[in-house]
Amino acid sequence: MTDFPIPETLYARSGEVNIAYRVVGDGPIDVLIVPGAISHLELVQEWPGCVTFAQRLSRFARLVSFDKRGQGLSDRVSGVPPLEERMDDVRAVMDAVGSSRAVLVGFSEGSPMSLLFAATYPERVSHLAGC
């Protein structure tokens, strides 16, 4: 659909679960996309608006996106994990990419997860945005 390169899928360990993530760009700012109710790293490449958004952000930042536990390329889980457990996946991905501080952009359900992460680890969040 686009000539935007598809980055390699990597995995961060969060407790007993592997969380799939991808990184594009190499700017001085880390921007972490915290997905909403549904996430799938491969399918998002099919949505032109998402690709354009990623292209623009990756011009000046290192853009990190991930699949929530139980979805997309991340390990499957049974039931619905509590918000605190899912929030810890943000920390695991940040640790895996070596990010000490990031801008969190939460989409839909990812917004409360971002808020909880920012309240729990304020030193690791430079800015917070919700969509």
N, CA, C and O atoms as CSV, one atom per row, in Angstrom:
chain,resi,resn,atom,element,x,y,z
A,1,MET,N,N,0.810,-1.190,0.000
A,1,MET,CA,C,0.000,0.000,0.000
A,1,MET,C,C,0.857,1.260,0.000
A,1,MET,O,O,0.429,2.295,-0.510
A,2,THR,N,N,2.057,1.188,0.563
A,2,THR,CA,C,2.914,2.363,0.666
A,2,THR,C,C,4.374,1.941,0.567
A,2,THR,O,O,4.709,0.767,0.729
A,3,ASP,N,N,5.233,2.915,0.300
A,3,ASP,CA,C,6.661,2.611,0.270
A,3,ASP,C,C,7.303,2.836,1.640
A,3,ASP,O,O,8.523,2.746,1.778
A,4,PHE,N,N,6.486,3.127,2.648
A,4,PHE,CA,C,6.982,3.279,4.013
A,4,PHE,C,C,7.475,1.911,4.488
A,4,PHE,O,O,6.711,0.946,4.461
A,5,PRO,N,N,8.732,1.808,4.919
A,5,PRO,CA,C,9.261,0.497,5.294
A,5,PRO,C,C,8.556,-0.098,6.516
A,5,PRO,O,O,8.242,0.605,7.476
A,6,ILE,N,N,8.318,-1.392,6.456
A,6,ILE,CA,C,7.727,-2.096,7.588
A,6,ILE,C,C,8.864,-2.508,8.508
A,6,ILE,O,O,9.724,-3.299,8.120
A,7,PRO,N,N,8.874,-1.978,9.724
A,7,PRO,CA,C,9.976,-2.294,10.643
A,7,PRO,C,C,9.887,-3.727,11.162
A,7,PRO,O,O,8.832,-4.361,11.119
A,8,GLU,N,N,11.002,-4.208,11.643
A,8,GLU,CA,C,11.067,-5.545,12.232
A,8,GLU,C,C,10.215,-5.592,13.494
A,8,GLU,O,O,10.173,-4.634,14.266
A,9,THR,N,N,9.542,-6.710,13.691
A,9,THR,CA,C,8.777,-6.915,14.915
A,9,THR,C,C,9.696,-7.526,15.952
A,9,THR,O,O,10.337,-8.548,15.707
A,10,LEU,N,N,9.755,-6.895,17.110
A,10,LEU,CA,C,10.572,-7.360,18.230
A,10,LEU,C,C,9.630,-7.677,19.394
A,10,LEU,O,O,8.435,-7.389,19.327
A,11,TYR,N,N,10.175,-8.271,20.460
A,11,TYR,CA,C,9.339,-8.662,21.589
A,11,TYR,C,C,9.973,-8.241,22.912
A,11,TYR,O,O,11.171,-8.413,23.136
A,12,ALA,N,N,9.128,-7.682,23.780
A,12,ALA,CA,C,9.528,-7.315,25.144
A,12,ALA,C,C,8.837,-8.283,26.093
A,12,ALA,O,O,7.699,-8.687,25.852
A,13,ARG,N,N,9.509,-8.651,27.152
A,13,ARG,CA,C,8.932,-9.562,28.144
A,13,ARG,C,C,8.274,-8.739,29.243
A,13,ARG,O,O,8.913,-7.887,29.861
A,14,SER,N,N,6.989,-9.002,29.480
A,14,SER,CA,C,6.237,-8.339,30.547
A,14,SER,C,C,5.614,-9.436,31.393
A,14,SER,O,O,4.585,-10.008,31.034
A,15,GLY,N,N,6.252,-9.724,32.524
A,15,GLY,CA,C,5.811,-10.860,33.335
A,15,GLY,C,C,6.029,-12.142,32.550
A,15,GLY,O,O,7.158,-12.448,32.168
A,16,GLU,N,N,4.983,-12.882,32.310
A,16,GLU,CA,C,5.065,-14.139,31.557
A,16,GLU,C,C,4.642,-13.970,30.102
A,16,GLU,O,O,4.506,-14.963,29.387
A,17,VAL,N,N,4.431,-12.741,29.651
A,17,VAL,CA,C,3.872,-12.472,28.328
A,17,VAL,C,C,4.889,-11.752,27.447
A,17,VAL,O,O,5.610,-10.871,27.916
A,18,ASN,N,N,4.945,-12.130,26.170
A,18,ASN,CA,C,5.758,-11.439,25.174
A,18,ASN,C,C,4.893,-10.385,24.486
A,18,ASN,O,O,3.821,-10.692,23.963
A,19,ILE,N,N,5.366,-9.153,24.493
A,19,ILE,CA,C,4.651,-8.036,23.898
A,19,ILE,C,C,5.364,-7.651,22.598
A,19,ILE,O,O,6.542,-7.296,22.616
A,20,ALA,N,N,4.649,-7.722,21.478
A,20,ALA,CA,C,5.207,-7.377,20.172
A,20,ALA,C,C,5.286,-5.857,20.032
A,20,ALA,O,O,4.354,-5.139,20.396
A,21,TYR,N,N,6.413,-5.379,19.500
A,21,TYR,CA,C,6.547,-3.939,19.265
A,21,TYR,C,C,7.393,-3.688,18.034
A,21,TYR,O,O,8.130,-4.562,17.578
A,22,ARG,N,N,7.277,-2.481,17.505
A,22,ARG,CA,C,8.063,-2.025,16.353
A,22,ARG,C,C,8.554,-0.614,16.605
A,22,ARG,O,O,7.920,0.163,17.319
A,23,VAL,N,N,9.695,-0.293,16.008
A,23,VAL,CA,C,10.303,1.029,16.155
A,23,VAL,C,C,10.620,1.570,14.770
A,23,VAL,O,O,11.203,0.869,13.942
A,24,VAL,N,N,10.237,2.823,14.516
A,24,VAL,CA,C,10.625,3.514,13.282
A,24,VAL,C,C,11.158,4.886,13.650
A,24,VAL,O,O,10.744,5.478,14.647
A,25,GLY,N,N,12.077,5.385,12.841
A,25,GLY,CA,C,12.666,6.689,13.087
A,25,GLY,C,C,13.785,6.608,14.112
A,25,GLY,O,O,13.941,5.613,14.819
A,26,ASP,N,N,14.555,7.681,14.171
A,26,ASP,CA,C,15.672,7.700,15.117
A,26,ASP,C,C,15.890,9.091,15.697
A,26,ASP,O,O,17.007,9.453,16.068
A,27,GLY,N,N,14.819,9.862,15.768
A,27,GLY,CA,C,14.926,11.215,16.306
A,27,GLY,C,C,15.250,11.228,17.790
A,27,GLY,O,O,15.276,10.178,18.432
A,28,PRO,N,N,15.495,12.405,18.334
A,28,PRO,CA,C,15.900,12.541,19.733
A,28,PRO,C,C,14.754,12.367,20.734
A,28,PRO,O,O,14.993,12.246,21.936
A,29,ILE,N,N,13.524,12.356,20.246
A,29,ILE,CA,C,12.353,12.217,21.113
A,29,ILE,C,C,11.766,10.824,20.926
A,29,ILE,O,O,11.636,10.355,19.795
A,30,ASP,N,N,11.411,10.158,22.020
A,30,ASP,CA,C,10.702,8.884,21.941
A,30,ASP,C,C,9.214,9.148,22.062
A,30,ASP,O,O,8.764,9.799,23.004
A,31,VAL,N,N,8.453,8.638,21.103
A,31,VAL,CA,C,6.991,8.729,21.126
A,31,VAL,C,C,6.462,7.304,21.160
A,31,VAL,O,O,6.740,6.511,20.260
A,32,LEU,N,N,5.703,6.982,22.191
A,32,LEU,CA,C,5.156,5.642,22.356
A,32,LEU,C,C,3.654,5.694,22.117
A,32,LEU,O,O,2.925,6.398,22.815
A,33,ILE,N,N,3.204,4.945,21.130
A,33,ILE,CA,C,1.788,4.841,20.826
A,33,ILE,C,C,1.191,3.766,21.726
A,33,ILE,O,O,1.614,2.610,21.678
A,34,VAL,N,N,0.216,4.136,22.542
A,34,VAL,CA,C,-0.462,3.200,23.441
A,34,VAL,C,C,-1.817,2.899,22.804
A,34,VAL,O,O,-2.697,3.760,22.778
A,35,PRO,N,N,-1.987,1.677,22.290
A,35,PRO,CA,C,-3.176,1.365,21.488
A,35,PRO,C,C,-4.463,1.317,22.297
A,35,PRO,O,O,-4.466,1.172,23.520
A,36,GLY,N,N,-5.557,1.447,21.552
A,36,GLY,CA,C,-6.888,1.381,22.143
A,36,GLY,C,C,-7.368,-0.043,22.309
A,36,GLY,O,O,-6.584,-0.949,22.592
A,37,ALA,N,N,-8.659,-0.231,22.132
A,37,ALA,CA,C,-9.302,-1.520,22.401
A,37,ALA,C,C,-8.761,-2.655,21.531
A,37,ALA,O,O,-8.742,-3.810,21.957
A,38,ILE,N,N,-8.329,-2.335,20.334
A,38,ILE,CA,C,-7.833,-3.365,19.411
A,38,ILE,C,C,-6.499,-2.903,18.847
A,38,ILE,O,O,-6.334,-1.737,18.490
A,39,SER,N,N,-5.543,-3.836,18.771
A,39,SER,CA,C,-4.258,-3.485,18.163
A,39,SER,C,C,-3.733,-4.663,17.352
A,39,SER,O,O,-3.912,-5.823,17.723
A,40,HIS,N,N,-3.084,-4.341,16.238
A,40,HIS,CA,C,-2.428,-5.355,15.417
A,40,HIS,C,C,-1.390,-4.653,14.543
A,40,HIS,O,O,-1.742,-3.945,13.600
A,41,LEU,N,N,-0.120,-4.850,14.859
A,41,LEU,CA,C,0.968,-4.161,14.181
A,41,LEU,C,C,0.987,-4.393,12.673
A,41,LEU,O,O,1.347,-3.491,11.916
A,42,GLU,N,N,0.609,-5.577,12.233
A,42,GLU,CA,C,0.625,-5.855,10.795
A,42,GLU,C,C,-0.543,-5.186,10.076
A,42,GLU,O,O,-0.368,-4.625,8.995
A,43,LEU,N,N,-1.714,-5.242,10.663
A,43,LEU,CA,C,-2.890,-4.672,10.002
A,43,LEU,C,C,-2.854,-3.154,9.934
A,43,LEU,O,O,-3.402,-2.568,9.001
A,44,VAL,N,N,-2.222,-2.509,10.904
A,44,VAL,CA,C,-2.167,-1.050,10.899
A,44,VAL,C,C,-1.429,-0.536,9.656
A,44,VAL,O,O,-1.654,0.597,9.230
A,45,GLN,N,N,-0.565,-1.346,9.085
A,45,GLN,CA,C,0.154,-0.970,7.857
A,45,GLN,C,C,-0.801,-0.847,6.667
A,45,GLN,O,O,-0.432,-0.278,5.639
A,46,GLU,N,N,-2.015,-1.370,6.794
A,46,GLU,CA,C,-3.008,-1.316,5.725
A,46,GLU,C,C,-3.857,-0.045,5.770
A,46,GLU,O,O,-4.605,0.232,4.832
A,47,TRP,N,N,-3.747,0.722,6.845
A,47,TRP,CA,C,-4.564,1.923,7.008
A,47,TRP,C,C,-3.752,3.155,6.626
A,47,TRP,O,O,-2.836,3.542,7.352
A,48,PRO,N,N,-4.079,3.778,5.487
A,48,PRO,CA,C,-3.277,4.924,5.020
A,48,PRO,C,C,-3.118,6.028,6.054
A,48,PRO,O,O,-2.036,6.605,6.163
A,49,GLY,N,N,-4.157,6.337,6.814
A,49,GLY,CA,C,-4.053,7.397,7.817
A,49,GLY,C,C,-3.030,7.083,8.890
A,49,GLY,O,O,-2.297,7.967,9.333
A,50,CYS,N,N,-2.979,5.824,9.311
A,50,CYS,CA,C,-2.011,5.410,10.325
A,50,CYS,C,C,-0.589,5.453,9.775
A,50,CYS,O,O,0.346,5.849,10.471
A,51,VAL,N,N,-0.441,5.044,8.531
A,51,VAL,CA,C,0.881,5.053,7.902
A,51,VAL,C,C,1.380,6.490,7.766
A,51,VAL,O,O,2.542,6.773,8.056
A,52,THR,N,N,0.513,7.389,7.331
A,52,THR,CA,C,0.885,8.798,7.193
A,52,THR,C,C,1.272,9.395,8.546
A,52,THR,O,O,2.254,10.129,8.650
A,53,PHE,N,N,0.489,9.072,9.583
A,53,PHE,CA,C,0.773,9.534,10.941
A,53,PHE,C,C,2.159,9.055,11.378
A,53,PHE,O,O,2.947,9.837,11.910
A,54,ALA,N,N,2.455,7.783,11.159
A,54,ALA,CA,C,3.756,7.217,11.536
A,54,ALA,C,C,4.890,7.865,10.731
A,54,ALA,O,O,5.946,8.167,11.288
A,55,GLN,N,N,4.681,8.078,9.446
A,55,GLN,CA,C,5.701,8.710,8.615
A,55,GLN,C,C,6.055,10.093,9.147
A,55,GLN,O,O,7.230,10.448,9.243
A,56,ARG,N,N,5.043,10.863,9.486
A,56,ARG,CA,C,5.277,12.230,9.961
A,56,ARG,C,C,5.992,12.242,11.296
A,56,ARG,O,O,6.942,13.002,11.482
A,57,LEU,N,N,5.550,11.409,12.232
A,57,LEU,CA,C,6.204,11.368,13.539
A,57,LEU,C,C,7.645,10.878,13.438
A,57,LEU,O,O,8.525,11.392,14.128
A,58,SER,N,N,7.890,9.892,12.586
A,58,SER,CA,C,9.235,9.311,12.500
A,58,SER,C,C,10.248,10.248,11.847
A,58,SER,O,O,11.439,9.939,11.826
A,59,ARG,N,N,9.808,11.371,11.319
A,59,ARG,CA,C,10.736,12.353,10.761
A,59,ARG,C,C,11.525,13.072,11.848
A,59,ARG,O,O,12.649,13.517,11.613
A,60,PHE,N,N,10.936,13.187,13.046
A,60,PHE,CA,C,11.604,13.921,14.120
A,60,PHE,C,C,11.702,13.139,15.430
A,60,PHE,O,O,12.250,13.637,16.413
A,61,ALA,N,N,11.170,11.914,15.443
A,61,ALA,CA,C,11.138,11.152,16.697
A,61,ALA,C,C,11.399,9.675,16.418
A,61,ALA,O,O,11.326,9.205,15.282
A,62,ARG,N,N,11.700,8.982,17.479
A,62,ARG,CA,C,11.736,7.518,17.418
A,62,ARG,C,C,10.345,7.076,17.853
A,62,ARG,O,O,9.957,7.255,19.008
A,63,LEU,N,N,9.602,6.498,16.918
A,63,LEU,CA,C,8.222,6.103,17.147
A,63,LEU,C,C,8.164,4.625,17.514
A,63,LEU,O,O,8.653,3.768,16.778
A,64,VAL,N,N,7.558,4.343,18.666
A,64,VAL,CA,C,7.454,2.968,19.162
A,64,VAL,C,C,5.969,2.630,19.259
A,64,VAL,O,O,5.195,3.364,19.874
A,65,SER,N,N,5.581,1.517,18.649
A,65,SER,CA,C,4.202,1.056,18.757
A,65,SER,C,C,4.222,-0.407,19.178
A,65,SER,O,O,5.191,-1.123,18.928
A,66,PHE,N,N,3.140,-0.843,19.821
A,66,PHE,CA,C,3.099,-2.218,20.299
A,66,PHE,C,C,1.687,-2.775,20.235
A,66,PHE,O,O,0.707,-2.033,20.167
A,67,ASP,N,N,1.607,-4.092,20.259
A,67,ASP,CA,C,0.321,-4.786,20.345
A,67,ASP,C,C,0.051,-5.100,21.804
A,67,ASP,O,O,0.922,-5.595,22.520
A,68,LYS,N,N,-1.156,-4.808,22.232
A,68,LYS,CA,C,-1.530,-5.114,23.611
A,68,LYS,C,C,-1.458,-6.614,23.850
A,68,LYS,O,O,-1.579,-7.409,22.917
A,69,ARG,N,N,-1.262,-6.991,25.096
A,69,ARG,CA,C,-1.253,-8.421,25.444
A,69,ARG,C,C,-2.578,-9.039,25.010
A,69,ARG,O,O,-3.652,-8.469,25.203
A,70,GLY,N,N,-2.460,-10.231,24.413
A,70,GLY,CA,C,-3.646,-10.929,23.950
A,70,GLY,C,C,-4.102,-10.530,22.562
A,70,GLY,O,O,-5.063,-11.103,22.049
A,71,GLN,N,N,-3.437,-9.558,21.930
A,71,GLN,CA,C,-3.866,-9.082,20.623
A,71,GLN,C,C,-2.714,-9.067,19.634
A,71,GLN,O,O,-1.542,-9.111,20.006
A,72,GLY,N,N,-3.086,-9.004,18.363
A,72,GLY,CA,C,-2.100,-8.872,17.304
A,72,GLY,C,C,-1.014,-9.924,17.384
A,72,GLY,O,O,-1.299,-11.122,17.405
A,73,LEU,N,N,0.230,-9.479,17.429
A,73,LEU,CA,C,1.377,-10.379,17.440
A,73,LEU,C,C,1.879,-10.687,18.847
A,73,LEU,O,O,2.830,-11.452,19.011
A,74,SER,N,N,1.247,-10.097,19.867
A,74,SER,CA,C,1.625,-10.381,21.258
A,74,SER,C,C,1.026,-11.712,21.697
A,74,SER,O,O,0.100,-12.233,21.074
A,75,ASP,N,N,1.577,-12.251,22.788
A,75,ASP,CA,C,1.077,-13.529,23.314
A,75,ASP,C,C,-0.388,-13.425,23.704
A,75,ASP,O,O,-0.864,-12.385,24.157
A,76,ARG,N,N,-1.078,-14.527,23.514
A,76,ARG,CA,C,-2.476,-14.629,23.928
A,76,ARG,C,C,-2.564,-14.771,25.441
A,76,ARG,O,O,-1.677,-15.347,26.071
A,77,VAL,N,N,-3.629,-14.247,26.014
A,77,VAL,CA,C,-3.888,-14.375,27.444
A,77,VAL,C,C,-5.357,-14.754,27.615
A,77,VAL,O,O,-6.181,-14.499,26.737
A,78,SER,N,N,-5.670,-15.357,28.741
A,78,SER,CA,C,-7.074,-15.682,29.000
A,78,SER,C,C,-7.682,-14.593,29.865
A,78,SER,O,O,-7.029,-14.057,30.760
A,79,GLY,N,N,-8.920,-14.278,29.591
A,79,GLY,CA,C,-9.598,-13.246,30.352
A,79,GLY,C,C,-9.109,-11.855,29.995
A,79,GLY,O,O,-8.340,-11.667,29.052
A,80,VAL,N,N,-9.571,-10.895,30.764
A,80,VAL,CA,C,-9.163,-9.501,30.570
A,80,VAL,C,C,-8.245,-9.121,31.719
A,80,VAL,O,O,-8.696,-9.021,32.860
A,81,PRO,N,N,-6.959,-8.906,31.439
A,81,PRO,CA,C,-6.029,-8.539,32.506
A,81,PRO,C,C,-6.386,-7.173,33.097
A,81,PRO,O,O,-6.927,-6.315,32.400
A,82,PRO,N,N,-6.083,-6.974,34.383
A,82,PRO,CA,C,-6.361,-5.666,34.988
A,82,PRO,C,C,-5.516,-4.564,34.348
A,82,PRO,O,O,-4.465,-4.822,33.761
A,83,LEU,N,N,-6.000,-3.345,34.477
A,83,LEU,CA,C,-5.329,-2.194,33.886
A,83,LEU,C,C,-3.876,-2.090,34.356
A,83,LEU,O,O,-2.999,-1.739,33.567
A,84,GLU,N,N,-3.610,-2.389,35.627
A,84,GLU,CA,C,-2.245,-2.289,36.155
A,84,GLU,C,C,-1.299,-3.256,35.438
A,84,GLU,O,O,-0.138,-2.929,35.192
A,85,GLU,N,N,-1.797,-4.428,35.110
A,85,GLU,CA,C,-0.990,-5.421,34.404
A,85,GLU,C,C,-0.718,-4.964,32.970
A,85,GLU,O,O,0.406,-5.070,32.479
A,86,ARG,N,N,-1.750,-4.460,32.310
A,86,ARG,CA,C,-1.590,-3.974,30.936
A,86,ARG,C,C,-0.711,-2.730,30.902
A,86,ARG,O,O,0.052,-2.537,29.956
A,87,MET,N,N,-0.814,-1.879,31.935
A,87,MET,CA,C,0.009,-0.681,32.013
A,87,MET,C,C,1.488,-1.052,32.111
A,87,MET,O,O,2.347,-0.336,31.596
A,88,ASP,N,N,1.777,-2.155,32.765
A,88,ASP,CA,C,3.165,-2.574,32.913
A,88,ASP,C,C,3.786,-2.964,31.570
A,88,ASP,O,O,5.009,-2.970,31.431
A,89,ASP,N,N,2.952,-3.287,30.586
A,89,ASP,CA,C,3.462,-3.577,29.241
A,89,ASP,C,C,4.116,-2.341,28.629
A,89,ASP,O,O,5.072,-2.461,27.863
A,90,VAL,N,N,3.610,-1.160,28.960
A,90,VAL,CA,C,4.226,0.092,28.496
A,90,VAL,C,C,5.655,0.168,29.031
A,90,VAL,O,O,6.587,0.468,28.285
A,91,ARG,N,N,5.823,-0.104,30.323
A,91,ARG,CA,C,7.156,-0.083,30.930
A,91,ARG,C,C,8.070,-1.102,30.274
A,91,ARG,O,O,9.228,-0.801,29.985
A,92,ALA,N,N,7.564,-2.303,30.036
A,92,ALA,CA,C,8.376,-3.365,29.435
A,92,ALA,C,C,8.861,-2.969,28.045
A,92,ALA,O,O,10.019,-3.202,27.699
A,93,VAL,N,N,7.982,-2.374,27.252
A,93,VAL,CA,C,8.377,-1.942,25.901
A,93,VAL,C,C,9.384,-0.800,25.986
A,93,VAL,O,O,10.374,-0.803,25.254
A,94,MET,N,N,9.153,0.173,26.862
A,94,MET,CA,C,10.116,1.265,27.016
A,94,MET,C,C,11.478,0.737,27.444
A,94,MET,O,O,12.508,1.171,26.928
A,95,ASP,N,N,11.484,-0.197,28.385
A,95,ASP,CA,C,12.754,-0.790,28.821
A,95,ASP,C,C,13.447,-1.515,27.672
A,95,ASP,O,O,14.662,-1.408,27.511
A,96,ALA,N,N,12.678,-2.250,26.876
A,96,ALA,CA,C,13.254,-3.025,25.773
A,96,ALA,C,C,13.914,-2.131,24.728
A,96,ALA,O,O,14.931,-2.510,24.146
A,97,VAL,N,N,13.347,-0.949,24.484
A,97,VAL,CA,C,13.931,-0.053,23.484
A,97,VAL,C,C,14.945,0.911,24.094
A,97,VAL,O,O,15.540,1.721,23.384
A,98,GLY,N,N,15.142,0.824,25.414
A,98,GLY,CA,C,16.109,1.690,26.073
A,98,GLY,C,C,15.627,3.117,26.247
A,98,GLY,O,O,16.431,4.049,26.245
A,99,SER,N,N,14.329,3.297,26.395
A,99,SER,CA,C,13.760,4.628,26.558
A,99,SER,C,C,13.569,4.942,28.034
A,99,SER,O,O,12.826,4.254,28.733
A,100,SER,N,N,14.239,5.977,28.500
A,100,SER,CA,C,14.078,6.372,29.900
A,100,SER,C,C,12.921,7.346,30.078
A,100,SER,O,O,12.380,7.489,31.175
A,101,ARG,N,N,12.543,8.022,28.979
A,101,ARG,CA,C,11.476,9.032,29.046
A,101,ARG,C,C,10.844,9.142,27.661
A,101,ARG,O,O,11.548,9.173,26.652
A,102,ALA,N,N,9.509,9.201,27.617
A,102,ALA,CA,C,8.829,9.233,26.326
A,102,ALA,C,C,7.565,10.083,26.373
A,102,ALA,O,O,7.009,10.357,27.437
A,103,VAL,N,N,7.140,10.480,25.206
A,103,VAL,CA,C,5.824,11.067,24.999
A,103,VAL,C,C,4.874,9.885,24.844
A,103,VAL,O,O,5.122,9.000,24.025
A,104,LEU,N,N,3.796,9.856,25.614
A,104,LEU,CA,C,2.802,8.792,25.469
A,104,LEU,C,C,1.600,9.347,24.718
A,104,LEU,O,O,1.046,10.383,25.085
A,105,VAL,N,N,1.204,8.641,23.658
A,105,VAL,CA,C,0.013,9.003,22.893
A,105,VAL,C,C,-0.958,7.836,23.026
A,105,VAL,O,O,-0.783,6.789,22.404
A,106,GLY,N,N,-1.979,8.037,23.844
A,106,GLY,CA,C,-2.954,6.991,24.097
A,106,GLY,C,C,-4.174,7.139,23.212
A,106,GLY,O,O,-4.767,8.215,23.132
A,107,PHE,N,N,-4.547,6.057,22.549
A,107,PHE,CA,C,-5.742,6.038,21.717
A,107,PHE,C,C,-6.842,5.286,22.449
A,107,PHE,O,O,-6.631,4.170,22.924
A,108,SER,N,N,-8.010,5.897,22.539
A,108,SER,CA,C,-9.177,5.248,23.134
A,108,SER,C,C,-8.825,4.659,24.494
A,108,SER,O,O,-8.460,5.394,25.411
A,109,GLU,N,N,-8.932,3.335,24.634
A,109,GLU,CA,C,-8.631,2.657,25.889
A,109,GLU,C,C,-7.170,2.846,26.322
A,109,GLU,O,O,-6.843,2.683,27.498
A,110,GLY,N,N,-6.310,3.186,25.383
A,110,GLY,CA,C,-4.912,3.437,25.716
A,110,GLY,C,C,-4.716,4.725,26.509
A,110,GLY,O,O,-3.676,4.911,27.140
A,111,SER,N,N,-5.717,5.623,26.483
A,111,SER,CA,C,-5.601,6.873,27.240
A,111,SER,C,C,-5.588,6.631,28.750
A,111,SER,O,O,-4.693,7.138,29.426
A,112,PRO,N,N,-6.553,5.868,29.317
A,112,PRO,CA,C,-6.466,5.607,30.752
A,112,PRO,C,C,-5.203,4.840,31.138
A,112,PRO,O,O,-4.645,5.053,32.215
A,113,MET,N,N,-4.755,3.948,30.254
A,113,MET,CA,C,-3.531,3.200,30.524
A,113,MET,C,C,-2.343,4.163,30.574
A,113,MET,O,O,-1.464,4.025,31.425
A,114,SER,N,N,-2.319,5.134,29.665
A,114,SER,CA,C,-1.255,6.144,29.646
A,114,SER,C,C,-1.300,7.013,30.889
A,114,SER,O,O,-0.259,7.332,31.464
A,115,LEU,N,N,-2.507,7.400,31.311
A,115,LEU,CA,C,-2.659,8.209,32.522
A,115,LEU,C,C,-2.146,7.465,33.750
A,115,LEU,O,O,-1.439,8.042,34.576
A,116,LEU,N,N,-2.497,6.195,33.870
A,116,LEU,CA,C,-2.034,5.399,35.007
A,116,LEU,C,C,-0.516,5.264,34.977
A,116,LEU,O,O,0.139,5.362,36.015
A,117,PHE,N,N,0.048,5.039,33.785
A,117,PHE,CA,C,1.500,4.929,33.671
A,117,PHE,C,C,2.163,6.246,34.098
A,117,PHE,O,O,3.146,6.235,34.838
A,118,ALA,N,N,1.623,7.374,33.630
A,118,ALA,CA,C,2.196,8.683,33.964
A,118,ALA,C,C,2.098,8.964,35.463
A,118,ALA,O,O,3.007,9.561,36.041
A,119,ALA,N,N,1.009,8.542,36.092
A,119,ALA,CA,C,0.854,8.745,37.537
A,119,ALA,C,C,1.785,7.834,38.333
A,119,ALA,O,O,2.259,8.204,39.407
A,120,THR,N,N,2.043,6.639,37.798
A,120,THR,CA,C,2.899,5.668,38.484
A,120,THR,C,C,4.375,5.961,38.263
A,120,THR,O,O,5.183,5.813,39.179
A,121,TYR,N,N,4.732,6.376,37.045
A,121,TYR,CA,C,6.130,6.631,36.673
A,121,TYR,C,C,6.259,8.034,36.068
A,121,TYR,O,O,6.595,8.149,34.889
A,122,PRO,N,N,6.006,9.092,36.824
A,122,PRO,CA,C,6.040,10.441,36.240
A,122,PRO,C,C,7.400,10.814,35.644
A,122,PRO,O,O,7.474,11.607,34.706
A,123,GLU,N,N,8.450,10.250,36.180
A,123,GLU,CA,C,9.791,10.550,35.660
A,123,GLU,C,C,10.043,9.953,34.277
A,123,GLU,O,O,11.016,10.315,33.616
A,124,ARG,N,N,9.178,9.044,33.835
A,124,ARG,CA,C,9.367,8.376,32.534
A,124,ARG,C,C,8.490,8.958,31.433
A,124,ARG,O,O,8.547,8.505,30.290
A,125,VAL,N,N,7.675,9.965,31.770
A,125,VAL,CA,C,6.760,10.553,30.792
A,125,VAL,C,C,7.073,12.035,30.640
A,125,VAL,O,O,7.002,12.790,31.610
A,126,SER,N,N,7.419,12.453,29.423
A,126,SER,CA,C,7.695,13.865,29.183
A,126,SER,C,C,6.435,14.613,28.807
A,126,SER,O,O,6.258,15.765,29.201
A,127,HIS,N,N,5.553,13.973,28.047
A,127,HIS,CA,C,4.290,14.573,27.617
A,127,HIS,C,C,3.253,13.464,27.507
A,127,HIS,O,O,3.592,12.287,27.383
A,128,LEU,N,N,1.988,13.856,27.555
A,128,LEU,CA,C,0.897,12.903,27.511
A,128,LEU,C,C,-0.183,13.443,26.597
A,128,LEU,O,O,-0.620,14.584,26.750
A,129,ALA,N,N,-0.618,12.623,25.640
A,129,ALA,CA,C,-1.694,13.023,24.730
A,129,ALA,C,C,-2.689,11.885,24.610
A,129,ALA,O,O,-2.307,10.715,24.593
A,130,GLY,N,N,-3.939,12.223,24.528
A,130,GLY,CA,C,-4.980,11.210,24.368
A,130,GLY,C,C,-5.833,11.525,23.157
A,130,GLY,O,O,-6.125,12.684,22.863
A,131,CYS,N,N,-6.217,10.496,22.476
A,131,CYS,CA,C,-7.063,10.655,21.276
A,131,CYS,C,C,-8.303,9.815,21.410
A,131,CYS,O,O,-9.144,9.807,20.511
